[in-house]
Amino acid sequence: MTVVVLTGMSGAGKTTALHALEDAGFLAVDNLPPALWADMARAAHAAGRETLAIGIDVRTAPFLPGLNAALAALSAAGAMVRVVYLDARDDVLVRRFSFTRRTHPLGQGRLEQDLGEERRLLAPLRSRADVVVDTTALAERDLRARMQRMAGDDRFHVRLVSFGYKRGLPTDVDTVLDVRGFPNPFYDEALRPLPGTDARVQAHVFEQGGLDAYAPLRHVTRELAAAARHAGRGSYAVAIGCTGGQHRSVAVVERLAHDLAGEFTVEPAHRDLAAALAERPDAHEDDAGTP
């Protein structure tokens, strides 16, 4: 059977994600001590359930030393296990707690101190995660959709994220690749307002040596994803960065998504495209596609 262990920081969306998996047909249980996971999986399997989602967070901290043994027991019981860790920036978590007026599960001091202690306690789980999802900029519906996609497709998932270095590095990816050396459409006045989803921008990016640089990048992405699949993981995430996240990184992600679609389930996303276009009053937003 398939077992998803869902964990992460308080306020990062675990309840939403667990409900999404439940809606996708998973038997969902929350904060079951790790020593009972294998028994729960066997009982679920005996009852005809093939998918199980187990939520765990800092409230079960006294049981976390048994984590590795519990994961090994699940595998020994014949389960395919995937650990999904939800995270977000501390300032976003603080804002979410303030909005909901919830009390942090630790409740030992100031909220910022509790979050720091929570990160320390959950570090072993994060280090074992197959997938880390940064929910800082995710709406609830987007998180639900992502979890349900993860639950409903058995093919190996490759997530490709374009971003702009000036807006910070993504925190929920496995590899970051830099395409700032590719031809830059910013210096062409006709192309400057356009997004990297536009065919004219893409043609410019892959001219003048861009295609030569793209070939090894595509090879590296494919090989890293294939190695992760061979290691038993369910997904792999690659971030492609340029300066602002409008032209080169977007164009490369679009091309990679096309080229890898025959081998993997590819999920492209353009983290900073909307923000980059919003900075340019002359930008052609109708050509931007879906960020």
C-alpha positions in Angstrom: 0.0 0.0 0.0 1.0 3.7 -0.2 1.6 5.6 3.0 2.1 9.4 3.0 3.6 10.7 6.2 2.5 14.4 6.3 4.4 16.7 8.6 5.8 20.2 8.9 5.6 23.5 10.7 2.5 24.6 12.6 0.7 27.0 10.3 2.2 25.7 7.1 -1.0 23.9 6.0 -0.9 20.4 7.3 -4.6 20.2 8.1 -5.5 21.5 4.7 -3.1 19.0 3.0 -4.4 16.1 5.1 -8.0 16.9 4.2 -7.0 17.1 0.5 -5.5 13.6 0.7 -8.6 12.4 2.5 -10.8 13.8 -0.3 -8.5 12.0 -2.8 -9.4 8.7 -1.1 -6.7 8.3 1.5 -7.6 7.0 5.0 -6.3 9.9 7.1 -5.2 9.8 10.7 -3.6 12.7 12.6 -0.8 12.5 15.2 -0.7 8.8 15.6 2.5 7.9 17.5 5.1 6.4 15.1 5.3 3.1 17.0 1.7 2.4 15.8 2.2 3.3 12.2 3.0 -0.2 10.9 0.0 -1.7 12.9 -2.2 1.0 11.4 -1.0 0.2 7.9 -1.6 -3.5 8.4 -5.1 -2.9 9.8 -6.0 -0.5 6.9 -4.7 -3.0 4.3 -6.7 -5.8 5.9 -9.8 -3.6 5.6 -9.2 -3.2 1.9 -7.6 0.3 2.1 -4.5 0.8 -0.1 -3.7 4.4 0.7 -3.0 5.8 4.1 -2.1 9.4 5.1 -0.6 9.9 8.6 -0.3 13.5 9.9 2.4 14.2 12.5 3.6 17.4 14.1 5.4 18.8 17.1 2.5 17.8 19.4 3.9 14.2 19.2 7.5 15.4 19.9 8.1 12.8 22.8 7.6 10.0 20.2 9.9 11.4 17.5 13.0 9.4 18.6 11.2 6.4 17.2 10.8 7.9 13.8 13.4 5.9 11.9 12.3 2.6 13.4 8.7 3.4 12.4 9.6 4.2 8.8 11.6 1.0 8.6 8.7 -1.0 10.0 6.3 0.5 7.4 8.7 -0.5 4.6 9.2 -3.9 6.1 5.4 -4.3 6.1 5.4 -3.8 2.3 4.3 -0.1 2.2 5.6 2.4 -0.2 6.3 5.4 2.0 6.6 9.0 1.1 7.4 11.7 3.7 6.0 15.2 2.8 7.2 18.2 4.8 5.3 21.5 4.7 7.2 24.7 5.5 6.9 28.4 5.2 8.8 31.5 6.2 8.6 32.4 9.9 7.1 35.9 9.2 4.3 34.2 7.2 3.7 31.6 10.0 3.5 34.4 12.5 1.0 36.3 10.4 -1.1 33.2 10.0 -1.2 32.6 13.7 -2.1 36.2 14.3 -5.0 35.9 11.8 -6.4 32.7 13.2 -5.7 33.7 16.9 -4.4 30.2 17.5 -1.9 29.3 20.2 1.3 27.6 19.1 1.3 23.9 20.3 4.5 24.4 22.3 3.3 27.7 23.9 6.6 28.1 25.8 7.4 31.7 25.1 7.1 34.2 22.3 5.8 32.8 19.0 9.1 33.4 17.3 10.9 31.3 20.0 8.3 28.5 19.7 8.8 28.4 16.0 12.6 28.1 16.4 12.2 25.3 18.9 9.7 23.5 16.6 12.2 23.7 13.7 14.8 22.1 15.9 12.4 19.3 17.0 11.2 18.5 13.5 14.7 18.6 11.9 14.9 14.8 11.8 11.6 14.6 9.9 12.6 17.3 7.5 15.9 15.5 6.7 13.9 12.4 5.9 11.4 14.2 3.6 11.0 13.0 0.0 9.1 16.2 -0.8 9.4 19.7 0.9 6.6 22.0 0.0 7.1 25.7 0.7 3.6 27.1 1.3 4.7 30.7 1.8 3.1 31.9 -1.4 0.6 29.1 -1.9 -3.2 29.8 -1.5 -5.2 27.1 0.2 -6.7 25.9 -3.0 -3.3 25.7 -4.6 -2.0 23.5 -1.8 -5.1 21.3 -2.0 -4.6 20.9 -5.8 -0.9 20.0 -5.4 -1.6 17.4 -2.8 -4.4 15.8 -4.8 -2.1 15.7 -7.9 0.5 14.0 -5.8 -2.1 11.5 -4.6 -3.6 10.7 -8.0 -0.7 10.1 -10.3 1.6 7.2 -10.0 4.1 8.5 -12.5 7.3 10.2 -11.2 6.7 13.9 -10.8 9.2 16.6 -11.8 8.5 20.1 -10.6 10.1 22.9 -12.6 10.1 26.3 -11.0 11.3 29.5 -12.7 12.4 32.3 -10.4 14.3 35.6 -10.2 17.5 35.7 -8.1 16.6 39.3 -7.0 13.5 37.9 -5.3 15.4 35.2 -3.4 16.1 31.5 -3.8 13.2 29.0 -3.6 13.4 26.9 -0.4 11.4 23.8 -1.5 13.5 22.5 -4.4 16.2 19.9 -4.7 18.4 21.6 -7.2 18.9 25.2 -8.4 20.2 25.9 -12.0 21.4 29.3 -13.2 20.5 30.5 -16.7 21.7 34.1 -16.3 24.3 33.3 -19.0 21.6 32.7 -21.6 20.8 35.5 -24.2 18.8 38.2 -22.4 15.6 39.6 -24.1 15.7 42.5 -21.6 18.1 44.3 -23.9 15.7 44.1 -26.9 13.1 46.9 -26.5 10.5 44.9 -28.4 10.9 41.9 -26.2 11.4 43.6 -22.8 7.7 43.8 -21.9 7.0 40.2 -22.9 7.0 37.1 -20.7 9.1 34.1 -21.3 6.0 32.2 -22.3 5.9 34.2 -25.5 7.3 32.4 -28.6 9.3 35.5 -29.6 11.1 35.6 -26.2 11.7 31.9 -26.4 13.2 32.2 -29.9 15.6 34.9 -28.6 16.7 33.0 -25.5 17.7 29.9 -27.6 19.5 31.8 -30.3 23.1 33.0 -30.2 24.4 30.0 -28.3 21.4 29.6 -26.0 20.5 26.3 -27.5 24.1 25.0 -26.9 23.8 25.9 -23.3 20.4 24.4 -23.0 21.3 20.9 -24.1 23.6 20.1 -21.1 21.1 21.7 -18.7 18.3 19.5 -20.1 20.6 16.5 -19.7 21.5 17.3 -16.1 17.8 17.8 -15.2 16.8 14.5 -16.8 19.7 12.6 -15.1 19.0 14.1 -11.6 15.3 13.2 -11.9 16.0 9.7 -13.1 18.5 9.2 -10.2 15.9 10.3 -7.7 13.3 8.0 -9.3 15.8 5.1 -9.1 16.4 5.8 -5.4 12.7 5.3 -4.8 11.6 8.9 -4.5 8.2 10.0 -5.8 9.2 13.4 -7.1 12.1 15.8 -7.8 12.1 19.6 -7.9 14.4 21.8 -10.0 14.5 25.6 -9.8 15.7 27.6 -12.9 16.8 31.1 -12.1 17.5 34.3 -14.0 17.8 37.8 -12.8 14.1 38.9 -12.6 12.1 35.7 -13.3 10.4 37.1 -16.4 12.3 36.0 -19.5 15.1 33.4 -19.5 14.1 31.2 -16.6 10.5 31.1 -17.8 11.5 30.2 -21.3 13.8 27.4 -20.1 11.2 25.9 -17.8 8.6 25.9 -20.6 11.0 24.1 -23.0 12.1 21.6 -20.3 8.5 20.9 -19.5 7.9 20.1 -23.2 11.1 18.0 -23.6 10.6 15.9 -20.4 6.9 15.3 -20.7 7.4 11.9 -22.3 9.4 10.6 -19.4 7.9 12.2 -16.3 4.8 13.9 -15.0 6.0 17.5 -15.3 4.6 20.4 -13.2 5.9 23.8 -14.4 5.5 26.9 -12.3 6.6 30.5 -12.7 7.1 31.9 -9.2 8.0 35.4 -10.0 6.5 36.0 -13.5 3.5 37.9 -12.2 5.6 40.1 -10.0 8.1 40.8 -12.8 5.3 41.8 -15.2 3.6 44.0 -12.5 6.8 46.1 -12.3 6.6 47.0 -16.0 3.7 49.2 -17.0 4.3 48.3 -20.6 4.2 44.5 -20.0 1.9 42.4 -22.2 0.1 40.6 -19.4 -2.3 38.9 -21.8 0.7 37.0 -23.2 1.9 35.8 -19.8 0.0 32.6 -19.5 -0.6 31.2 -16.0 2.2 32.1 -13.6 
